[in-house]
Amino acid sequence: MPQHEALFRFMTDHADLIYRSLLPELQDEVNPRSATHCWVEGTGTLVLHVEAQDIAALRAALNMFLRLVSVADEMQQIA
């Protein structure tokens, strides 16, 4: 049962594109100590929810997914 969690809401014009870029990572997630869920609310809000058994697993999952969101957003601004 998860003891730690974090919830982020990103308001961006590229919410759907960023969500689709995260899907492969979300589907292939294999870390038994954490679970990550992502969805789009409305047309411009990307929601990222991470649960973990311990704080180290939470930090590791957040480092990875926040970086992926950042890179995907930067690529949308460049394109």
mmCIF file of the N, C-alpha and C atoms, coordinates in Angstrom:
data_MODEL
# 
_entry.id   MODEL 
# 
loop_
_atom_site.group_PDB 
_atom_site.id 
_atom_site.type_symbol 
_atom_site.label_atom_id 
_atom_site.label_alt_id 
_atom_site.label_comp_id 
_atom_site.label_asym_id 
_atom_site.label_entity_id 
_atom_site.label_seq_id 
_atom_site.pdbx_PDB_ins_code 
_atom_site.Cartn_x 
_atom_site.Cartn_y 
_atom_site.Cartn_z 
_atom_site.occupancy 
_atom_site.B_iso_or_equiv 
_atom_site.pdbx_formal_charge 
_atom_site.auth_seq_id 
_atom_site.auth_comp_id 
_atom_site.auth_asym_id 
_atom_site.auth_atom_id 
_atom_site.pdbx_PDB_model_num 
ATOM 1   N N  . MET A 1 1  ? 0.844   -1.184 0.000   1.00 0.00 ? 1  MET A N  1 
ATOM 2   C CA . MET A 1 1  ? 0.000   0.000  0.000   1.00 0.00 ? 1  MET A CA 1 
ATOM 3   C C  . MET A 1 1  ? 0.888   1.245  0.000   1.00 0.00 ? 1  MET A C  1 
ATOM 4   N N  . PRO A 1 2  ? 0.621   2.183  -0.923  1.00 0.00 ? 2  PRO A N  1 
ATOM 5   C CA . PRO A 1 2  ? 1.455   3.380  -1.004  1.00 0.00 ? 2  PRO A CA 1 
ATOM 6   C C  . PRO A 1 2  ? 1.333   4.252  0.249   1.00 0.00 ? 2  PRO A C  1 
ATOM 7   N N  . GLN A 1 3  ? 2.467   4.738  0.701   1.00 0.00 ? 3  GLN A N  1 
ATOM 8   C CA . GLN A 1 3  ? 2.476   5.618  1.862   1.00 0.00 ? 3  GLN A CA 1 
ATOM 9   C C  . GLN A 1 3  ? 2.785   7.059  1.474   1.00 0.00 ? 3  GLN A C  1 
ATOM 10  N N  . HIS A 1 4  ? 3.299   7.252  0.279   1.00 0.00 ? 4  HIS A N  1 
ATOM 11  C CA . HIS A 1 4  ? 3.693   8.578  -0.185  1.00 0.00 ? 4  HIS A CA 1 
ATOM 12  C C  . HIS A 1 4  ? 3.069   8.819  -1.553  1.00 0.00 ? 4  HIS A C  1 
ATOM 13  N N  . GLU A 1 5  ? 2.678   10.074 -1.790  1.00 0.00 ? 5  GLU A N  1 
ATOM 14  C CA . GLU A 1 5  ? 2.122   10.386 -3.100  1.00 0.00 ? 5  GLU A CA 1 
ATOM 15  C C  . GLU A 1 5  ? 2.354   11.845 -3.444  1.00 0.00 ? 5  GLU A C  1 
ATOM 16  N N  . ALA A 1 6  ? 2.324   12.108 -4.731  1.00 0.00 ? 6  ALA A N  1 
ATOM 17  C CA . ALA A 1 6  ? 2.464   13.474 -5.240  1.00 0.00 ? 6  ALA A CA 1 
ATOM 18  C C  . ALA A 1 6  ? 1.499   13.628 -6.405  1.00 0.00 ? 6  ALA A C  1 
ATOM 19  N N  . LEU A 1 7  ? 0.915   14.811 -6.508  1.00 0.00 ? 7  LEU A N  1 
ATOM 20  C CA . LEU A 1 7  ? -0.027  15.107 -7.571  1.00 0.00 ? 7  LEU A CA 1 
ATOM 21  C C  . LEU A 1 7  ? 0.347   16.448 -8.187  1.00 0.00 ? 7  LEU A C  1 
ATOM 22  N N  . PHE A 1 8  ? 0.533   16.441 -9.502  1.00 0.00 ? 8  PHE A N  1 
ATOM 23  C CA . PHE A 1 8  ? 0.889   17.665 -10.227 1.00 0.00 ? 8  PHE A CA 1 
ATOM 24  C C  . PHE A 1 8  ? -0.153  17.920 -11.299 1.00 0.00 ? 8  PHE A C  1 
ATOM 25  N N  . ARG A 1 9  ? -0.498  19.178 -11.493 1.00 0.00 ? 9  ARG A N  1 
ATOM 26  C CA . ARG A 1 9  ? -1.367  19.596 -12.596 1.00 0.00 ? 9  ARG A CA 1 
ATOM 27  C C  . ARG A 1 9  ? -0.593  20.628 -13.412 1.00 0.00 ? 9  ARG A C  1 
ATOM 28  N N  . PHE A 1 10 ? -0.391  20.305 -14.689 1.00 0.00 ? 10 PHE A N  1 
ATOM 29  C CA . PHE A 1 10 ? 0.320   21.190 -15.599 1.00 0.00 ? 10 PHE A CA 1 
ATOM 30  C C  . PHE A 1 10 ? -0.694  21.799 -16.553 1.00 0.00 ? 10 PHE A C  1 
ATOM 31  N N  . MET A 1 11 ? -0.804  23.099 -16.552 1.00 0.00 ? 11 MET A N  1 
ATOM 32  C CA . MET A 1 11 ? -1.699  23.773 -17.484 1.00 0.00 ? 11 MET A CA 1 
ATOM 33  C C  . MET A 1 11 ? -0.879  24.180 -18.700 1.00 0.00 ? 11 MET A C  1 
ATOM 34  N N  . THR A 1 12 ? -1.212  23.572 -19.846 1.00 0.00 ? 12 THR A N  1 
ATOM 35  C CA . THR A 1 12 ? -0.449  23.788 -21.070 1.00 0.00 ? 12 THR A CA 1 
ATOM 36  C C  . THR A 1 12 ? -1.342  23.557 -22.281 1.00 0.00 ? 12 THR A C  1 
ATOM 37  N N  . ASP A 1 13 ? -1.038  24.244 -23.356 1.00 0.00 ? 13 ASP A N  1 
ATOM 38  C CA . ASP A 1 13 ? -1.762  24.034 -24.608 1.00 0.00 ? 13 ASP A CA 1 
ATOM 39  C C  . ASP A 1 13 ? -1.433  22.683 -25.230 1.00 0.00 ? 13 ASP A C  1 
ATOM 40  N N  . HIS A 1 14 ? -0.390  22.032 -24.738 1.00 0.00 ? 14 HIS A N  1 
ATOM 41  C CA . HIS A 1 14 ? 0.089   20.774 -25.324 1.00 0.00 ? 14 HIS A CA 1 
ATOM 42  C C  . HIS A 1 14 ? -0.217  19.574 -24.432 1.00 0.00 ? 14 HIS A C  1 
ATOM 43  N N  . ALA A 1 15 ? -1.201  19.658 -23.569 1.00 0.00 ? 15 ALA A N  1 
ATOM 44  C CA . ALA A 1 15 ? -1.481  18.596 -22.595 1.00 0.00 ? 15 ALA A CA 1 
ATOM 45  C C  . ALA A 1 15 ? -1.676  17.241 -23.272 1.00 0.00 ? 15 ALA A C  1 
ATOM 46  N N  . ASP A 1 16 ? -2.472  17.194 -24.327 1.00 0.00 ? 16 ASP A N  1 
ATOM 47  C CA . ASP A 1 16 ? -2.744  15.918 -24.987 1.00 0.00 ? 16 ASP A CA 1 
ATOM 48  C C  . ASP A 1 16 ? -1.492  15.348 -25.646 1.00 0.00 ? 16 ASP A C  1 
ATOM 49  N N  . LEU A 1 17 ? -0.702  16.195 -26.290 1.00 0.00 ? 17 LEU A N  1 
ATOM 50  C CA . LEU A 1 17 ? 0.526   15.723 -26.938 1.00 0.00 ? 17 LEU A CA 1 
ATOM 51  C C  . LEU A 1 17 ? 1.542   15.223 -25.912 1.00 0.00 ? 17 LEU A C  1 
ATOM 52  N N  . ILE A 1 18 ? 1.662   15.917 -24.805 1.00 0.00 ? 18 ILE A N  1 
ATOM 53  C CA . ILE A 1 18 ? 2.590   15.482 -23.758 1.00 0.00 ? 18 ILE A CA 1 
ATOM 54  C C  . ILE A 1 18 ? 2.116   14.157 -23.164 1.00 0.00 ? 18 ILE A C  1 
ATOM 55  N N  . TYR A 1 19 ? 0.818   14.047 -22.933 1.00 0.00 ? 19 TYR A N  1 
ATOM 56  C CA . TYR A 1 19 ? 0.250   12.799 -22.401 1.00 0.00 ? 19 TYR A CA 1 
ATOM 57  C C  . TYR A 1 19 ? 0.590   11.627 -23.326 1.00 0.00 ? 19 TYR A C  1 
ATOM 58  N N  . ARG A 1 20 ? 0.375   11.821 -24.632 1.00 0.00 ? 20 ARG A N  1 
ATOM 59  C CA . ARG A 1 20 ? 0.655   10.735 -25.574 1.00 0.00 ? 20 ARG A CA 1 
ATOM 60  C C  . ARG A 1 20 ? 2.141   10.388 -25.616 1.00 0.00 ? 20 ARG A C  1 
ATOM 61  N N  . SER A 1 21 ? 3.004   11.373 -25.379 1.00 0.00 ? 21 SER A N  1 
ATOM 62  C CA . SER A 1 21 ? 4.437   11.082 -25.371 1.00 0.00 ? 21 SER A CA 1 
ATOM 63  C C  . SER A 1 21 ? 4.845   10.305 -24.113 1.00 0.00 ? 21 SER A C  1 
ATOM 64  N N  . LEU A 1 22 ? 4.066   10.430 -23.037 1.00 0.00 ? 22 LEU A N  1 
ATOM 65  C CA . LEU A 1 22 ? 4.367   9.700  -21.805 1.00 0.00 ? 22 LEU A CA 1 
ATOM 66  C C  . LEU A 1 22 ? 3.812   8.278  -21.800 1.00 0.00 ? 22 LEU A C  1 
ATOM 67  N N  . LEU A 1 23 ? 2.834   7.991  -22.652 1.00 0.00 ? 23 LEU A N  1 
ATOM 68  C CA . LEU A 1 23 ? 2.170   6.692  -22.628 1.00 0.00 ? 23 LEU A CA 1 
ATOM 69  C C  . LEU A 1 23 ? 3.116   5.485  -22.674 1.00 0.00 ? 23 LEU A C  1 
ATOM 70  N N  . PRO A 1 24 ? 4.124   5.451  -23.544 1.00 0.00 ? 24 PRO A N  1 
ATOM 71  C CA . PRO A 1 24 ? 5.008   4.271  -23.537 1.00 0.00 ? 24 PRO A CA 1 
ATOM 72  C C  . PRO A 1 24 ? 5.679   4.042  -22.183 1.00 0.00 ? 24 PRO A C  1 
ATOM 73  N N  . GLU A 1 25 ? 6.097   5.103  -21.523 1.00 0.00 ? 25 GLU A N  1 
ATOM 74  C CA . GLU A 1 25 ? 6.731   4.961  -20.207 1.00 0.00 ? 25 GLU A CA 1 
ATOM 75  C C  . GLU A 1 25 ? 5.723   4.501  -19.158 1.00 0.00 ? 25 GLU A C  1 
ATOM 76  N N  . LEU A 1 26 ? 4.509   4.984  -19.248 1.00 0.00 ? 26 LEU A N  1 
ATOM 77  C CA . LEU A 1 26 ? 3.473   4.600  -18.290 1.00 0.00 ? 26 LEU A CA 1 
ATOM 78  C C  . LEU A 1 26 ? 3.074   3.136  -18.458 1.00 0.00 ? 26 LEU A C  1 
ATOM 79  N N  . GLN A 1 27 ? 3.042   2.655  -19.685 1.00 0.00 ? 27 GLN A N  1 
ATOM 80  C CA . GLN A 1 27 ? 2.640   1.275  -19.957 1.00 0.00 ? 27 GLN A CA 1 
ATOM 81  C C  . GLN A 1 27 ? 3.737   0.279  -19.610 1.00 0.00 ? 27 GLN A C  1 
ATOM 82  N N  . ASP A 1 28 ? 4.993   0.693  -19.697 1.00 0.00 ? 28 ASP A N  1 
ATOM 83  C CA . ASP A 1 28 ? 6.117   -0.207 -19.450 1.00 0.00 ? 28 ASP A CA 1 
ATOM 84  C C  . ASP A 1 28 ? 6.670   -0.104 -18.034 1.00 0.00 ? 28 ASP A C  1 
ATOM 85  N N  . GLU A 1 29 ? 5.997   0.621  -17.183 1.00 0.00 ? 29 GLU A N  1 
ATOM 86  C CA . GLU A 1 29 ? 6.508   0.833  -15.826 1.00 0.00 ? 29 GLU A CA 1 
ATOM 87  C C  . GLU A 1 29 ? 6.595   -0.502 -15.088 1.00 0.00 ? 29 GLU A C  1 
ATOM 88  N N  . VAL A 1 30 ? 7.766   -0.789 -14.521 1.00 0.00 ? 30 VAL A N  1 
ATOM 89  C CA . VAL A 1 30 ? 7.984   -2.088 -13.874 1.00 0.00 ? 30 VAL A CA 1 
ATOM 90  C C  . VAL A 1 30 ? 8.464   -1.970 -12.431 1.00 0.00 ? 30 VAL A C  1 
ATOM 91  N N  . ASN A 1 31 ? 8.564   -0.769 -11.919 1.00 0.00 ? 31 ASN A N  1 
ATOM 92  C CA . ASN A 1 31 ? 9.046   -0.599 -10.550 1.00 0.00 ? 31 ASN A CA 1 
ATOM 93  C C  . ASN A 1 31 ? 7.952   -1.032 -9.566  1.00 0.00 ? 31 ASN A C  1 
ATOM 94  N N  . PRO A 1 32 ? 8.199   -2.068 -8.776  1.00 0.00 ? 32 PRO A N  1 
ATOM 95  C CA . PRO A 1 32 ? 7.159   -2.540 -7.851  1.00 0.00 ? 32 PRO A CA 1 
ATOM 96  C C  . PRO A 1 32 ? 6.946   -1.604 -6.652  1.00 0.00 ? 32 PRO A C  1 
ATOM 97  N N  . ARG A 1 33 ? 7.839   -0.643 -6.457  1.00 0.00 ? 33 ARG A N  1 
ATOM 98  C CA . ARG A 1 33 ? 7.726   0.252  -5.297  1.00 0.00 ? 33 ARG A CA 1 
ATOM 99  C C  . ARG A 1 33 ? 6.955   1.528  -5.592  1.00 0.00 ? 33 ARG A C  1 
ATOM 100 N N  . SER A 1 34 ? 6.610   1.767  -6.872  1.00 0.00 ? 34 SER A N  1 
ATOM 101 C CA . SER A 1 34 ? 5.873   2.990  -7.202  1.00 0.00 ? 34 SER A CA 1 
ATOM 102 C C  . SER A 1 34 ? 4.904   2.735  -8.356  1.00 0.00 ? 34 SER A C  1 
ATOM 103 N N  . ALA A 1 35 ? 3.919   3.598  -8.439  1.00 0.00 ? 35 ALA A N  1 
ATOM 104 C CA . ALA A 1 35 ? 2.943   3.540  -9.533  1.00 0.00 ? 35 ALA A CA 1 
ATOM 105 C C  . ALA A 1 35 ? 2.680   4.966  -9.993  1.00 0.00 ? 35 ALA A C  1 
ATOM 106 N N  . THR A 1 36 ? 2.645   5.156  -11.291 1.00 0.00 ? 36 THR A N  1 
ATOM 107 C CA . THR A 1 36 ? 2.428   6.480  -11.858 1.00 0.00 ? 36 THR A CA 1 
ATOM 108 C C  . THR A 1 36 ? 1.211   6.439  -12.763 1.00 0.00 ? 36 THR A C  1 
ATOM 109 N N  . HIS A 1 37 ? 0.354   7.426  -12.603 1.00 0.00 ? 37 HIS A N  1 
ATOM 110 C CA . HIS A 1 37 ? -0.846  7.558  -13.426 1.00 0.00 ? 37 HIS A CA 1 
ATOM 111 C C  . HIS A 1 37 ? -0.846  8.959  -14.016 1.00 0.00 ? 37 HIS A C  1 
ATOM 112 N N  . CYS A 1 38 ? -1.318  9.052  -15.242 1.00 0.00 ? 38 CYS A N  1 
ATOM 113 C CA . CYS A 1 38 ? -1.342  10.333 -15.927 1.00 0.00 ? 38 CYS A CA 1 
ATOM 114 C C  . CYS A 1 38 ? -2.615  10.403 -16.748 1.00 0.00 ? 38 CYS A C  1 
ATOM 115 N N  . TRP A 1 39 ? -3.209  11.593 -16.820 1.00 0.00 ? 39 TRP A N  1 
ATOM 116 C CA . TRP A 1 39 ? -4.399  11.802 -17.625 1.00 0.00 ? 39 TRP A CA 1 
ATOM 117 C C  . TRP A 1 39 ? -4.533  13.276 -17.958 1.00 0.00 ? 39 TRP A C  1 
ATOM 118 N N  . VAL A 1 40 ? -5.439  13.557 -18.894 1.00 0.00 ? 40 VAL A N  1 
ATOM 119 C CA . VAL A 1 40 ? -5.706  14.929 -19.315 1.00 0.00 ? 40 VAL A CA 1 
ATOM 120 C C  . VAL A 1 40 ? -7.081  15.325 -18.813 1.00 0.00 ? 40 VAL A C  1 
ATOM 121 N N  . GLU A 1 41 ? -7.160  16.489 -18.189 1.00 0.00 ? 41 GLU A N  1 
ATOM 122 C CA . GLU A 1 41 ? -8.432  17.043 -17.738 1.00 0.00 ? 41 GLU A CA 1 
ATOM 123 C C  . GLU A 1 41 ? -8.783  18.206 -18.656 1.00 0.00 ? 41 GLU A C  1 
ATOM 124 N N  . GLY A 1 42 ? -9.974  18.163 -19.220 1.00 0.00 ? 42 GLY A N  1 
ATOM 125 C CA . GLY A 1 42 ? -10.371 19.232 -20.134 1.00 0.00 ? 42 GLY A CA 1 
ATOM 126 C C  . GLY A 1 42 ? -9.484  19.239 -21.361 1.00 0.00 ? 42 GLY A C  1 
ATOM 127 N N  . THR A 1 43 ? -9.146  20.421 -21.826 1.00 0.00 ? 43 THR A N  1 
ATOM 128 C CA . THR A 1 43 ? -8.313  20.524 -23.024 1.00 0.00 ? 43 THR A CA 1 
ATOM 129 C C  . THR A 1 43 ? -6.908  21.027 -22.735 1.00 0.00 ? 43 THR A C  1 
ATOM 130 N N  . GLY A 1 44 ? -6.654  21.457 -21.518 1.00 0.00 ? 44 GLY A N  1 
ATOM 131 C CA . GLY A 1 44 ? -5.352  22.056 -21.274 1.00 0.00 ? 44 GLY A CA 1 
ATOM 132 C C  . GLY A 1 44 ? -4.689  21.724 -19.959 1.00 0.00 ? 44 GLY A C  1 
ATOM 133 N N  . THR A 1 45 ? -5.105  20.637 -19.305 1.00 0.00 ? 45 THR A N  1 
ATOM 134 C CA . THR A 1 45 ? -4.480  20.288 -18.027 1.00 0.00 ? 45 THR A CA 1 
ATOM 135 C C  . THR A 1 45 ? -4.011  18.841 -18.048 1.00 0.00 ? 45 THR A C  1 
ATOM 136 N N  . LEU A 1 46 ? -2.720  18.661 -17.850 1.00 0.00 ? 46 LEU A N  1 
ATOM 137 C CA . LEU A 1 46 ? -2.125  17.339 -17.730 1.00 0.00 ? 46 LEU A CA 1 
ATOM 138 C C  . LEU A 1 46 ? -1.964  17.045 -16.243 1.00 0.00 ? 46 LEU A C  1 
ATOM 139 N N  . VAL A 1 47 ? -2.456  15.899 -15.796 1.00 0.00 ? 47 VAL A N  1 
ATOM 140 C CA . VAL A 1 47 ? -2.370  15.521 -14.386 1.00 0.00 ? 47 VAL A CA 1 
ATOM 141 C C  . VAL A 1 47 ? -1.411  14.348 -14.252 1.00 0.00 ? 47 VAL A C  1 
ATOM 142 N N  . LEU A 1 48 ? -0.485  14.459 -13.318 1.00 0.00 ? 48 LEU A N  1 
ATOM 143 C CA . LEU A 1 48 ? 0.487   13.400 -13.035 1.00 0.00 ? 48 LEU A CA 1 
ATOM 144 C C  . LEU A 1 48 ? 0.345   13.029 -11.568 1.00 0.00 ? 48 LEU A C  1 
ATOM 145 N N  . HIS A 1 49 ? 0.060   11.756 -11.303 1.00 0.00 ? 49 HIS A N  1 
ATOM 146 C CA . HIS A 1 49 ? -0.119  11.269 -9.936  1.00 0.00 ? 49 HIS A CA 1 
ATOM 147 C C  . HIS A 1 49 ? 0.852   10.113 -9.709  1.00 0.00 ? 49 HIS A C  1 
ATOM 148 N N  . VAL A 1 50 ? 1.699   10.239 -8.705  1.00 0.00 ? 50 VAL A N  1 
ATOM 149 C CA . VAL A 1 50 ? 2.698   9.222  -8.400  1.00 0.00 ? 50 VAL A CA 1 
ATOM 150 C C  . VAL A 1 50 ? 2.489   8.761  -6.964  1.00 0.00 ? 50 VAL A C  1 
ATOM 151 N N  . GLU A 1 51 ? 2.433   7.440  -6.778  1.00 0.00 ? 51 GLU A N  1 
ATOM 152 C CA . GLU A 1 51 ? 2.334   6.828  -5.450  1.00 0.00 ? 51 GLU A CA 1 
ATOM 153 C C  . GLU A 1 51 ? 3.543   5.931  -5.249  1.00 0.00 ? 51 GLU A C  1 
ATOM 154 N N  . ALA A 1 52 ? 4.040   5.868  -4.020  1.00 0.00 ? 52 ALA A N  1 
ATOM 155 C CA . ALA A 1 52 ? 5.211   5.033  -3.758  1.00 0.00 ? 52 ALA A CA 1 
ATOM 156 C C  . ALA A 1 52 ? 5.184   4.495  -2.335  1.00 0.00 ? 52 ALA A C  1 
ATOM 157 N N  . GLN A 1 53 ? 5.866   3.381  -2.158  1.00 0.00 ? 53 GLN A N  1 
ATOM 158 C CA . GLN A 1 53 ? 5.953   2.750  -0.839  1.00 0.00 ? 53 GLN A CA 1 
ATOM 159 C C  . GLN A 1 53 ? 6.900   3.498  0.093   1.00 0.00 ? 53 GLN A C  1 
ATOM 160 N N  . ASP A 1 54 ? 7.914   4.135  -0.486  1.00 0.00 ? 54 ASP A N  1 
ATOM 161 C CA . ASP A 1 54 ? 8.882   4.856  0.336   1.00 0.00 ? 54 ASP A CA 1 
ATOM 162 C C  . ASP A 1 54 ? 9.297   6.137  -0.377  1.00 0.00 ? 54 ASP A C  1 
ATOM 163 N N  . ILE A 1 55 ? 9.900   7.024  0.374   1.00 0.00 ? 55 ILE A N  1 
ATOM 164 C CA . ILE A 1 55 ? 10.235  8.345  -0.153  1.00 0.00 ? 55 ILE A CA 1 
ATOM 165 C C  . ILE A 1 55 ? 11.296  8.277  -1.258  1.00 0.00 ? 55 ILE A C  1 
ATOM 166 N N  . ALA A 1 56 ? 12.211  7.326  -1.171  1.00 0.00 ? 56 ALA A N  1 
ATOM 167 C CA . ALA A 1 56 ? 13.237  7.193  -2.211  1.00 0.00 ? 56 ALA A CA 1 
ATOM 168 C C  . ALA A 1 56 ? 12.612  6.777  -3.541  1.00 0.00 ? 56 ALA A C  1 
ATOM 169 N N  . ALA A 1 57 ? 11.652  5.873  -3.499  1.00 0.00 ? 57 ALA A N  1 
ATOM 170 C CA . ALA A 1 57 ? 10.967  5.444  -4.721  1.00 0.00 ? 57 ALA A CA 1 
ATOM 171 C C  . ALA A 1 57 ? 10.133  6.582  -5.293  1.00 0.00 ? 57 ALA A C  1 
ATOM 172 N N  . LEU A 1 58 ? 9.525   7.380  -4.423  1.00 0.00 ? 58 LEU A N  1 
ATOM 173 C CA . LEU A 1 58 ? 8.754   8.538  -4.880  1.00 0.00 ? 58 LEU A CA 1 
ATOM 174 C C  . LEU A 1 58 ? 9.671   9.536  -5.581  1.00 0.00 ? 58 LEU A C  1 
ATOM 175 N N  . ARG A 1 59 ? 10.807  9.821  -4.970  1.00 0.00 ? 59 ARG A N  1 
ATOM 176 C CA . ARG A 1 59 ? 11.760  10.758 -5.556  1.00 0.00 ? 59 ARG A CA 1 
ATOM 177 C C  . ARG A 1 59 ? 12.251  10.272 -6.907  1.00 0.00 ? 59 ARG A C  1 
ATOM 178 N N  . ALA A 1 60 ? 12.575  8.998  -7.011  1.00 0.00 ? 60 ALA A N  1 
ATOM 179 C CA . ALA A 1 60 ? 13.073  8.446  -8.277  1.00 0.00 ? 60 ALA A CA 1 
ATOM 180 C C  . ALA A 1 60 ? 12.014  8.548  -9.374  1.00 0.00 ? 60 ALA A C  1 
ATOM 181 N N  . ALA A 1 61 ? 10.783  8.191  -9.064  1.00 0.00 ? 61 ALA A N  1 
ATOM 182 C CA . ALA A 1 61 ? 9.711   8.259  -10.058 1.00 0.00 ? 61 ALA A CA 1 
ATOM 183 C C  . ALA A 1 61 ? 9.440   9.705  -10.461 1.00 0.00 ? 61 ALA A C  1 
ATOM 184 N N  . LEU A 1 62 ? 9.431   10.604 -9.484  1.00 0.00 ? 62 LEU A N  1 
ATOM 185 C CA . LEU A 1 62 ? 9.199   12.018 -9.796  1.00 0.00 ? 62 LEU A CA 1 
ATOM 186 C C  . LEU A 1 62 ? 10.320  12.590 -10.651 1.00 0.00 ? 62 LEU A C  1 
ATOM 187 N N  . ASN A 1 63 ? 11.554  12.260 -10.323 1.00 0.00 ? 63 ASN A N  1 
ATOM 188 C CA . ASN A 1 63 ? 12.685  12.742 -11.131 1.00 0.00 ? 63 ASN A CA 1 
ATOM 189 C C  . ASN A 1 63 ? 12.501  12.343 -12.590 1.00 0.00 ? 63 ASN A C  1 
ATOM 190 N N  . MET A 1 64 ? 12.135  11.090 -12.817 1.00 0.00 ? 64 MET A N  1 
ATOM 191 C CA . MET A 1 64 ? 11.990  10.611 -14.174 1.00 0.00 ? 64 MET A CA 1 
ATOM 192 C C  . MET A 1 64 ? 10.807  11.267 -14.883 1.00 0.00 ? 64 MET A C  1 
ATOM 193 N N  . PHE A 1 65 ? 9.633   11.237 -14.270 1.00 0.00 ? 65 PHE A N  1 
ATOM 194 C CA . PHE A 1 65 ? 8.450   11.728 -14.969 1.00 0.00 ? 65 PHE A CA 1 
ATOM 195 C C  . PHE A 1 65 ? 8.413   13.243 -15.089 1.00 0.00 ? 65 PHE A C  1 
ATOM 196 N N  . LEU A 1 66 ? 8.895   13.965 -14.111 1.00 0.00 ? 66 LEU A N  1 
ATOM 197 C CA . LEU A 1 66 ? 8.936   15.421 -14.252 1.00 0.00 ? 66 LEU A CA 1 
ATOM 198 C C  . LEU A 1 66 ? 9.912   15.830 -15.350 1.00 0.00 ? 66 LEU A C  1 
ATOM 199 N N  . ARG A 1 67 ? 11.000  15.097 -15.464 1.00 0.00 ? 67 ARG A N  1 
ATOM 200 C CA . ARG A 1 67 ? 11.952  15.374 -16.548 1.00 0.00 ? 67 ARG A CA 1 
ATOM 201 C C  . ARG A 1 67 ? 11.329  15.068 -17.907 1.00 0.00 ? 67 ARG A C  1 
ATOM 202 N N  . LEU A 1 68 ? 10.602  13.952 -18.010 1.00 0.00 ? 68 LEU A N  1 
ATOM 203 C CA . LEU A 1 68 ? 9.949   13.605 -19.269 1.00 0.00 ? 68 LEU A CA 1 
ATOM 204 C C  . LEU A 1 68 ? 8.904   14.650 -19.669 1.00 0.00 ? 68 LEU A C  1 
ATOM 205 N N  . VAL A 1 69 ? 8.139   15.135 -18.705 1.00 0.00 ? 69 VAL A N  1 
ATOM 206 C CA . VAL A 1 69 ? 7.151   16.180 -18.985 1.00 0.00 ? 69 VAL A CA 1 
ATOM 207 C C  . VAL A 1 69 ? 7.864   17.443 -19.466 1.00 0.00 ? 69 VAL A C  1 
ATOM 208 N N  . SER A 1 70 ? 8.944   17.796 -18.802 1.00 0.00 ? 70 SER A N  1 
ATOM 209 C CA . SER A 1 70 ? 9.693   18.988 -19.170 1.00 0.00 ? 70 SER A CA 1 
ATOM 210 C C  . SER A 1 70 ? 10.249  18.887 -20.592 1.00 0.00 ? 70 SER A C  1 
ATOM 211 N N  . VAL A 1 71 ? 10.853  17.763 -20.915 1.00 0.00 ? 71 VAL A N  1 
ATOM 212 C CA . VAL A 1 71 ? 11.424  17.572 -22.251 1.00 0.00 ? 71 VAL A CA 1 
ATOM 213 C C  . VAL A 1 71 ? 10.323  17.579 -23.308 1.00 0.00 ? 71 VAL A C  1 
ATOM 214 N N  . ALA A 1 72 ? 9.216   16.891 -23.054 1.00 0.00 ? 72 ALA A N  1 
ATOM 215 C CA . ALA A 1 72 ? 8.112   16.863 -24.022 1.00 0.00 ? 72 ALA A CA 1 
ATOM 216 C C  . ALA A 1 72 ? 7.551   18.258 -24.251 1.00 0.00 ? 72 ALA A C  1 
ATOM 217 N N  . ASP A 1 73 ? 7.429   19.038 -23.187 1.00 0.00 ? 73 ASP A N  1 
ATOM 218 C CA . ASP A 1 73 ? 6.926   20.405 -23.326 1.00 0.00 ? 73 ASP A CA 1 
ATOM 219 C C  . ASP A 1 73 ? 7.912   21.265 -24.121 1.00 0.00 ? 73 ASP A C  1 
ATOM 220 N N  . GLU A 1 74 ? 9.203   21.137 -23.834 1.00 0.00 ? 74 GLU A N  1 
ATOM 221 C CA . GLU A 1 74 ? 10.219  21.895 -24.571 1.00 0.00 ? 74 GLU A CA 1 
ATOM 222 C C  . GLU A 1 74 ? 10.196  21.540 -26.051 1.00 0.00 ? 74 GLU A C  1 
ATOM 223 N N  . MET A 1 75 ? 10.012  20.282 -26.378 1.00 0.00 ? 75 MET A N  1 
ATOM 224 C CA . MET A 1 75 ? 9.981   19.866 -27.769 1.00 0.00 ? 75 MET A CA 1 
ATOM 225 C C  . MET A 1 75 ? 8.754   20.429 -28.489 1.00 0.00 ? 75 MET A C  1 
ATOM 226 N N  . GLN A 1 76 ? 7.637   20.535 -27.800 1.00 0.00 ? 76 GLN A N  1 
ATOM 227 C CA . GLN A 1 76 ? 6.441   21.109 -28.412 1.00 0.00 ? 76 GLN A CA 1 
ATOM 228 C C  . GLN A 1 76 ? 6.643   22.599 -28.691 1.00 0.00 ? 76 GLN A C  1 
ATOM 229 N N  . GLN A 1 77 ? 7.363   23.276 -27.838 1.00 0.00 ? 77 GLN A N  1 
ATOM 230 C CA . GLN A 1 77 ? 7.608   24.699 -28.045 1.00 0.00 ? 77 GLN A CA 1 
ATOM 231 C C  . GLN A 1 77 ? 8.578   24.939 -29.198 1.00 0.00 ? 77 GLN A C  1 
ATOM 232 N N  . ILE A 1 78 ? 9.503   24.000 -29.405 1.00 0.00 ? 78 ILE A N  1 
ATOM 233 C CA . ILE A 1 78 ? 10.470  24.113 -30.501 1.00 0.00 ? 78 ILE A CA 1 
ATOM 234 C C  . ILE A 1 78 ? 9.799   23.814 -31.830 1.00 0.00 ? 78 ILE A C  1 
ATOM 235 N N  . ALA A 1 79 ? 8.944   22.792 -31.842 1.00 0.00 ? 79 ALA A N  1 
ATOM 236 C CA . ALA A 1 79 ? 8.317   22.328 -33.103 1.00 0.00 ? 79 ALA A CA 1 
ATOM 237 C C  . ALA A 1 79 ? 7.309   23.330 -33.630 1.00 0.00 ? 79 ALA A C  1 
# 
